Amino acid sequence: MVLLNLLTLGLWSKLGRLTHYAFDAVLISAFLAGMKRSTGLTFKKDSVVGENKEMGKWVEKYLGVGEWVMDQSVAIASSSGWFERSR
């Protein structure tokens, strides 16, 4: 592992850190999507973005990733035998 780190000039550890941050960002986005679905509360992006339209598009895409992760998680959980609907 040390040789790999030397050969890649330390990029191997930075890739791991970047992957960790990306995974955390997706978890937060999925949490916000779950909160929206279960309570109806939505994230007011206008208070964070302001009048910046480009940043608003990025926030929409970020929250869309959380929605997609929630959809996929529900589909996988409902097709497995480990979960059942109680409603």
Secondary structure, DSSP 8 states (H G I E B T S, - for coil): -HHHHHHTTTHHHHHHHHHHHHHHHHHHHHHHHHHHHHH-----HHHHHTT-HHHHHHHHHHHHHHHHHHHHHHHHHHHSSS-----
